[in-house]
Amino acid sequence: MTNPQDPNPWQPSPDIPQAQPGATAGTYEVTAVNNMGLPMPQAPELAPPLDHGQWQNPAGWQNPYPAAPGGHYQVNQVAQASYPMTPVQSHELPPARPATINAAMWIWIAGALLSVAVLPVMLLVNADFLLTQDSVVTAEERRAGEIGVRAMAVIFGFMMLVAAAPYVAFAIVLRNGQNWARILLTILGGLGIVSMIGITFISIGSQVWQPSVAICIVVIGLTIAAIVLQFLPASNRFVR
């Protein structure tokens, strides 16, 4: 607690310099209050308080773009570029892809991929029949024969895959409405039907003919369906 007899602690100490009577607002002077070192440099002059929101420029800098009275600015439109848009007629828009074209594309791809398996299936399901043509077959001969049948199945499968590649490629092009792809698919489809009929007759002569014949019939049906779909009226309006 403070002693009541002590002087008022809130009164300034006589050791601290007081402000001079003639000092102006915003001007301050700092002097040394002890002998700890050199006197502190004079503090820079502070800007006087703003009067009614007006900014004073002591350095004399001039704004090349003077403001409007009252500190308000006005934004003027200096240019306006307008490009009239010509309405597009409905007959000028490209026709939407019909469902018949999408269906034809997927049917072509499915038929092509399914045709790859017809010859390997025919060979593998008749492996025992092919290996027992001779009356006497040793174990080594049978093992070698099985390897030979599998190798033939792989080779025929690769050949059918190469033959099916154009079907897939032209079917994708047909999706974009190219007429030349539709014509080539029709020609390839006719050749594919002929080849499937030939494989069907070959399969009938084998011991196990049902799987390969079933594949051939399905491929023929898919090919006919794809050809019909790509020549329907909706497809004709889309293909150009």
C-alpha positions in Angstrom: 0.0 0.0 0.0 1.2 3.6 -0.6 2.0 5.9 2.2 -0.5 8.8 2.5 2.3 11.1 3.4 4.2 10.4 0.2 3.8 12.8 -2.6 1.1 12.0 -5.3 2.5 9.1 -7.3 0.6 10.3 -10.4 2.4 13.6 -10.5 5.2 13.8 -13.0 8.6 13.5 -11.7 10.8 16.6 -11.9 13.5 14.5 -13.5 11.4 13.8 -16.6 11.4 16.7 -19.1 8.0 18.2 -19.8 6.5 19.3 -23.1 7.5 22.9 -24.1 4.7 25.4 -24.1 5.1 26.3 -27.7 5.1 22.7 -29.1 2.6 22.1 -31.8 0.3 19.1 -32.2 2.0 16.1 -33.7 5.6 17.3 -32.9 7.5 15.5 -30.2 11.1 15.8 -28.9 12.9 13.0 -27.2 15.9 13.8 -24.9 18.1 11.7 -22.7 16.7 11.1 -19.3 19.9 9.6 -17.8 23.6 9.2 -18.6 23.4 5.8 -20.1 24.8 6.9 -23.4 24.5 9.3 -26.3 21.3 11.2 -26.5 18.6 9.6 -28.7 18.0 11.2 -32.1 15.1 13.4 -32.7 12.0 11.6 -33.6 10.5 12.3 -37.1 7.6 14.6 -37.3 4.3 12.9 -37.4 1.6 13.9 -39.7 -1.1 16.2 -38.2 -4.5 14.7 -37.7 -6.7 14.5 -40.7 -9.3 17.2 -41.0 -12.7 15.9 -42.1 -11.3 12.9 -43.8 -8.9 14.9 -46.1 -5.5 13.4 -46.7 -2.6 15.9 -46.6 0.5 15.3 -48.7 3.5 16.7 -47.0 5.9 15.6 -49.7 4.0 17.4 -52.4 3.1 14.3 -54.5 0.6 15.0 -57.1 -2.0 12.4 -58.2 -2.1 12.4 -62.0 -5.7 11.2 -61.7 -7.5 13.7 -59.4 -10.4 12.5 -57.4 -13.9 13.8 -57.7 -15.1 16.2 -54.9 -15.9 14.5 -51.7 -13.5 11.6 -52.2 -15.9 9.8 -54.6 -14.9 8.3 -57.9 -16.9 7.8 -61.0 -16.3 4.8 -63.4 -17.1 5.5 -66.9 -17.6 2.9 -69.5 -15.0 3.4 -72.2 -15.9 0.7 -74.6 -18.5 -1.9 -75.3 -17.9 -4.8 -77.6 -21.0 -6.6 -78.8 -21.0 -9.4 -81.2 -24.4 -10.4 -82.4 -25.0 -14.1 -82.3 -26.8 -15.6 -85.3 -29.4 -18.2 -84.1 -28.7 -21.7 -85.2 -31.4 -23.4 -87.0 -32.5 -26.8 -86.0 -31.7 -28.3 -89.4 -28.1 -27.0 -89.1 -27.4 -29.0 -85.9 -25.9 -32.5 -86.3 -28.4 -35.2 -85.7 -28.3 -37.1 -82.5 -26.8 -40.6 -82.6 -29.7 -43.0 -82.8 -30.0 -46.1 -80.7 -29.8 -48.3 -83.8 -26.2 -47.2 -84.5 -25.1 -47.8 -80.9 -26.7 -51.2 -81.0 -25.1 -52.1 -84.3 -21.7 -51.1 -83.1 -21.9 -53.3 -80.0 -23.3 -56.2 -81.9 -20.5 -56.0 -84.4 -17.9 -56.0 -81.6 -19.7 -58.9 -79.8 -19.9 -61.0 -82.9 -16.2 -60.3 -83.8 -15.0 -61.3 -80.4 -17.2 -64.4 -80.3 -15.9 -65.5 -83.7 -12.4 -65.6 -82.3 -13.3 -68.6 -80.1 -14.9 -70.8 -82.7 -11.9 -72.6 -84.1 -10.0 -73.0 -80.8 -13.2 -74.5 -79.2 -13.6 -76.9 -82.1 -10.1 -78.2 -81.7 -10.0 -78.4 -78.0 -13.3 -80.3 -77.5 -12.3 -82.8 -80.2 -8.7 -83.3 -78.9 -9.4 -86.9 -77.8 -11.0 -87.7 -81.1 -8.0 -86.3 -83.0 -5.4 -88.1 -80.8 -7.1 -91.6 -81.0 -7.1 -91.8 -84.8 -4.2 -94.3 -84.6 -4.9 -97.6 -83.0 -1.8 -97.6 -80.9 -0.8 -94.4 -79.1 1.9 -94.4 -76.4 1.8 -92.0 -73.4 4.6 -89.9 -74.9 2.8 -89.6 -78.2 -0.4 -88.7 -76.5 1.3 -86.0 -74.5 3.0 -84.6 -77.6 -0.3 -84.7 -79.5 -2.1 -82.7 -76.7 0.6 -80.1 -76.9 0.2 -80.0 -80.7 -3.5 -79.5 -80.4 -3.2 -76.7 -77.9 -0.6 -75.0 -80.1 -2.9 -75.3 -83.1 -5.8 -73.8 -81.0 -3.6 -70.8 -80.1 -2.5 -70.3 -83.7 -6.0 -70.5 -85.0 -7.3 -68.2 -82.3 -4.6 -65.6 -83.1 -5.6 -65.8 -86.8 -9.2 -65.3 -86.0 -8.3 -62.4 -83.7 -6.5 -60.7 -86.6 -9.5 -61.3 -88.8 -11.8 -59.8 -86.2 -9.8 -56.6 -85.7 -11.3 -54.8 -88.8 -14.8 -55.5 -87.5 -14.1 -53.7 -84.2 -12.3 -50.8 -85.8 -15.0 -50.1 -88.4 -17.7 -50.5 -85.9 -16.2 -47.7 -83.8 -16.0 -45.5 -86.9 -19.6 -46.4 -87.7 -20.6 -44.8 -84.4 -19.4 -41.5 -85.7 -21.7 -41.8 -88.7 -19.3 -42.6 -91.5 -21.0 -44.2 -94.4 -17.8 -45.8 -95.8 -17.5 -47.8 -92.6 -21.0 -49.0 -92.9 -20.3 -50.2 -96.5 -17.1 -52.0 -95.4 -18.9 -53.6 -92.5 -21.6 -54.9 -94.8 -18.9 -56.5 -97.1 -17.0 -58.0 -94.2 -20.2 -59.2 -92.6 -21.1 -61.1 -95.8 -17.6 -62.7 -95.8 -18.0 -63.6 -92.2 -21.3 -65.3 -92.7 -19.8 -67.4 -95.5 -16.9 -68.4 -93.3 -19.1 -69.3 -90.4 -21.2 -71.5 -92.6 -18.1 -73.3 -93.8 -16.9 -73.8 -90.2 -20.3 -75.2 -89.3 -20.1 -77.9 -91.9 -16.6 -78.8 -90.8 -17.7 -79.0 -87.2 -20.6 -81.3 -88.0 -18.1 -83.9 -89.3 -16.3 -84.0 -85.9 -17.1 -86.1 -82.9 -18.1 -83.2 -80.7 -19.7 -80.6 -82.9 -22.3 -78.8 -80.7 -20.2 -76.1 -79.1 -18.6 -74.8 -82.3 -21.8 -75.0 -84.3 -23.6 -73.1 -81.6 -21.0 -70.3 -81.8 -21.2 -70.2 -85.6 -25.0 -69.8 -85.5 -24.8 -67.0 -82.9 -22.2 -65.2 -84.9 -24.3 -65.4 -88.1 -27.3 -64.1 -86.2 -25.4 -61.2 -84.7 -24.0 -60.3 -88.1 -27.4 -60.2 -89.8 -28.8 -58.1 -86.9 -26.0 -55.6 -87.1 -26.4 -55.2 -90.9 -30.1 -54.6 -90.6 -29.7 -52.1 -87.7 -27.2 -50.0 -89.6 -29.6 -49.6 -92.6 -32.7 -48.7 -90.7 -34.3 -45.2 -91.4 -33.0 -43.8 -88.1 -29.5 -44.9 -89.0 -29.8 -43.6 -92.6 -30.6 -40.1 -91.2 -27.5 -40.2 -89.1 -25.0 -41.7 -91.4 -23.5 -39.3 -93.9 
